[in-house]
Amino acid sequence: MQALPRVAVVAVLAALLAGCASGAQQVPSASPAPPQQADLGWVERAPATGPGLVFEVRRLVVTSDGWQADVAIRNDSGVAWSLAKPPGTETFGLMLFATGQMAELERRNEGGDLPGLRRARSIVPAPPSVLEPGGRWSATISAPGALAAGRWVRLVFGTLSTESPPEGLRSPLIWITDRAHALHG
């Protein structure tokens, strides 16, 4: 997703943090996805050129009783970014979508109807309070709870904020990955 359309993500921050979604757009019930692992190797940059942030998703594991993902953020923006103030309000996790199409993410984002966040319950190591210019933080995020087979997973990084965001970025920022991974049944 390009940086400018992501501005709407800030507008739905309250709904995201509450894990809310409109009943009309919620994904219907499905059977739980069986255990599976995907080596993703995703690297996404915001904005696409110039100073910015780089979001990585190396691996996604679905277990019989939850999920975990190996993720990282690299700060190539030239300014320091604060991560989730106060601590414990991080919005790292994942969202489940009916399709892997970017148009679905954009439509639901613009309509303020993003799926509920499956918030990470464990983040190891914890994010730094500030990610300095040139800094990189990597972690394994995880949570209990089944994920629906046949749905598409997008990882969520946030909340990041700075006093002086580079051109093409807004603050605060929550990044929802451009790429999506299909959970097989």
N, C-alpha and C positions, 0 to 999 in steps of 0.2 A: 504494500500500500504506500503510495507516495506521501511525503511529509505533510503537504498542505491539506489533503482530505482528512488527515488524522486530527486536525484541529477539532473536529466534531467529537473526537474521543473525550476531550476535556469536558464537553457539555454533558456527557453521559457518565461522568466519573461517579457521581453519587449513586446512580443505579448500579454501576459496576461494583462499587464497594459493597453495596447492599446485597449483591448477587441476584438482583431482580431482572426480570424480563417480562415483556407483555405476554399474557396468556395466549393470545391469538397466534403468536409467532414461536412459541416454545416448540422444541423438537419433541415429537411424540415418543412414547415409551418404546424401548427396544430391548433385546436381550443383551446381557453383558458381553463385552468383548473378551475373548479368551486371552490368556497370557501371550504376549508377543513383544518383540523388540525391533526397533528400526534405527539404524545408523543413518542419521539425517544429513549431517554436515551443512546445515543451513548457515549462511552468512548474509545478513541484511544490513544495509547502511541507510542512515537517515541524517540528512538528505542524501540523495544518490551521489552527489558530487560536493566537493568542498569540505570544510570543517563539519564534523558531525559525530554521531554515535554509531557503533557497530554492534549488532545483536547477533549472537550465535546460538544455535541449537545443535548440539553434537549427536545426542542420542535420546530416544524416548523408549521407555520400558513400561508395558502394561502388565501388571501381575494379577493374580486371582483376587487380591484384596486392595488394589490401589494402582498408583502410577508413580513414575519418577522420570525426570528429564535432566540431562547435563546441559547447562546453559552458561553463557558468558556475555559480558558487556565490556566493550573497549571504548575509551573516551578519546576520540580523535578531534574533539571540538575546539580545543584551545581554552576552554573554560571549565571550572569545576562544577559538577552536578551533585546535588544532594539526593540521597535515596530515602524515600519514605520517612517523613517526619510526622509524628513521632515514630520511633522504632515499633515494629509490630503491626504497622498499617500498610505493609507492603502489598502490592497487588500482583505479585508473581503467581503464575498458575497457568491454567489453560481454559479454553472455551471449546465447546463442541458445536459444530455447524452441520447442516443437512448436506451441504456440498463443499467442494474444495475451491469453488469459483470465487475469484476476487470480487466479482460483482455482488455476490451475496454479502460479503463482509462490508463493502462500501454502502450497499443499500440499507443494511441493518444499522450500521454506524450512523449514517445520515438521518435515519428515522428514529434514532434513540432507542433501538430495540435489539441491542446486542444480547447474546445468550448470557446466562448467569456465569460468573467466574467460578471455576473450580480452583479456589485459592490453595496454594501450596501451604501445607501445615508444617513442613520442615524445609529449612533452607540452610544447607551446610556447604561451606562456611557462610555465616550471616553476611549480608551485604555491608560494605563500609558505609559510614554515615555520609562520607563525601568521596566521590570518584574523581580524583584529580586529573588534569590534562595529561594524556599519555598513559593513564592508569588502565588496568584491566582487572576485572573481577570475574571469577568463574565459580560455579557452585552446582550442587545437585539439589533440585527442588523436588518435593514429593508430597503426596497426600493419600489418605485412604479413600476408598470408594470406587465402585465399578464405573467404567466408562462404556457407553453404548456402542455395540458393534454396528458397523455400517456408517458411522458418523465420521466427520473430519475434524481433526485436532489442530488448533492454532495455539501457540504459546503466547503468553502475555507477560510483559516486562514493565515494572513500574513500582511506584510512581517516582519519576525523576524530575528535579526542578533546579533552575538556575536563575540568577538575577539577570544575566545577559545572554540569552540563547542566540546561537549563530543564525544567520539568515537561513530560512527554510525550516526552522524548528520553533516550536512553542514550548512554553513552560507554564504549568507542569505538563509532563509528557508521559503517556502510557503507550507502549508499543505493542501492537498485536501483529504477529508475524504475517508477512505476505504469503508465505507458503503454508500449505496445510497437508496433513498426513491422514490417509484413510485408515480407519481401524477395521481390520477384517473380522469376520464372524466365525 
